[in-house]
């Protein structure tokens, strides 16, 4: 596991030059890389002999390859936020 984390850190340092923005996720996918006006990549880093994807990683890869990726906007009103904050303060 520590070698894997080190590989992710080194990869992150290299990816900074390939993308306009890198978003570390950690699990189940390591990074999202954004190239402005070009593409969004889901990035999984494997080190050593562990180049085999987990079942969940394979599933995500298949969803992406089959075009099952969407952008979802969720709008929350200020009133809903205020109610949530008030409820948290109460208990």
C-alpha positions as CSV (number, residue, x, y, z in Angstrom):
1,X,0.0,0.0,0.0
2,X,2.8,2.5,0.8
3,X,4.4,1.9,-2.6
4,X,1.1,2.5,-4.3
5,X,0.6,5.8,-2.4
6,X,4.1,6.8,-3.4
7,X,3.4,5.9,-7.0
8,X,0.2,8.1,-6.9
9,X,2.2,11.0,-5.5
10,X,4.9,10.8,-8.2
11,X,2.2,10.4,-10.9
12,X,0.4,13.5,-9.5
13,X,3.6,15.5,-9.9
14,X,3.9,14.4,-13.5
15,X,0.3,14.8,-14.4
16,X,0.4,18.5,-13.4
17,X,2.2,19.1,-16.7
18,X,-0.4,17.2,-18.8
19,X,-3.6,18.8,-17.4
20,X,-4.9,22.2,-16.5
21,X,-6.4,20.7,-13.4
22,X,-5.9,17.5,-11.4
23,X,-8.5,16.5,-8.8
24,X,-7.3,13.8,-6.4
25,X,-10.1,11.4,-5.5
26,X,-8.2,8.5,-3.9
27,X,-10.8,5.8,-4.2
28,X,-12.1,4.1,-6.3
29,X,-10.4,6.2,-9.0
30,X,-7.2,8.0,-8.1
31,X,-7.6,11.3,-10.1
32,X,-9.7,13.2,-12.5
33,X,-7.6,15.2,-15.0
34,X,-9.1,18.2,-16.9
35,X,-7.7,19.6,-20.1
36,X,-9.5,22.8,-20.7
37,X,-11.5,22.8,-23.9
38,X,-10.4,19.3,-24.6
39,X,-11.3,16.4,-22.3
40,X,-11.8,15.0,-18.8
41,X,-9.9,11.9,-17.9
42,X,-10.5,9.4,-15.1
43,X,-7.0,8.3,-14.0
44,X,-6.2,5.1,-12.1
45,X,-2.5,4.6,-11.0
46,X,-1.1,1.1,-10.5
47,X,2.4,0.3,-9.4
48,X,4.6,-2.8,-9.7
49,X,2.7,-5.9,-10.7
50,X,-0.7,-4.7,-9.5
51,X,-1.8,-3.5,-12.9
52,X,-5.0,-5.4,-12.6
53,X,-8.2,-3.3,-12.0
54,X,-10.5,-4.2,-9.2
55,X,-14.1,-5.2,-10.1
56,X,-15.3,-1.7,-9.1
57,X,-12.6,0.0,-11.2
58,X,-13.5,-2.3,-14.2
59,X,-17.2,-1.3,-13.7
60,X,-16.4,2.4,-13.7
61,X,-14.1,2.0,-16.8
62,X,-17.0,0.2,-18.6
63,X,-19.5,2.9,-17.7
64,X,-17.1,5.6,-19.1
65,X,-16.3,3.6,-22.3
66,X,-20.1,3.1,-22.9
67,X,-20.8,6.8,-22.6
68,X,-22.7,6.5,-19.3
69,X,-21.1,9.6,-17.9
70,X,-23.3,12.6,-17.1
71,X,-23.0,16.1,-15.6
72,X,-25.4,16.6,-12.7
73,X,-26.3,20.0,-11.2
74,X,-28.0,20.1,-7.9
75,X,-29.4,23.4,-6.7
76,X,-29.9,24.0,-3.0
77,X,-31.8,27.1,-1.9
78,X,-30.5,29.3,0.9
79,X,-33.7,28.4,2.9
80,X,-32.8,24.7,2.8
81,X,-29.2,25.5,3.9
82,X,-30.5,27.6,6.8
83,X,-32.9,24.8,7.9
84,X,-30.1,22.3,7.8
85,X,-27.7,24.5,9.9
86,X,-30.5,25.2,12.4
87,X,-31.2,21.5,12.8
88,X,-27.6,20.7,13.3
89,X,-27.3,23.4,16.1
90,X,-30.4,21.9,17.9
91,X,-29.1,18.5,18.2
